[in-house]
Amino acid sequence: MPMLQLIYASRPFGYDLNMLASILATSRSRNARDDITGALICRADIFLQLLEGPAGFVLSTFERICLDDRHVDVTKLVEEPVNDRLFPTWAMKHDPAESWMWSPLEIHLGALKSATIRDVRSIFIRSAEAEGS
């Protein structure tokens, strides 16, 4: 059955480890309920998240994220139907991506604006392959 894959980026507002723990706990609970899987790459300078699952639930989740005041400048990067999940066993994988993603300076200089869908997806493909998701 086709599913929707949505990837967005945002800047964290008030980022700390407690905020991250809260986001992960809430998303894992809600995503398990709604048959959504995915991954969150989170650093002090960027949230990059992939959501995949039934289209209605993925879009509702994204709408909640857009209204969440812990996110600034939410930007949808990818929204496409997919047949297979990248993270089938993860209600929400946390991946700090400290060494293999854009540096904070590259983010500041606009790496997201010039990234292609393939560039963005490849980050999550590497994350999925790293742990055999």
Disulfide bonds with the S-S distance in Angstrom:
none
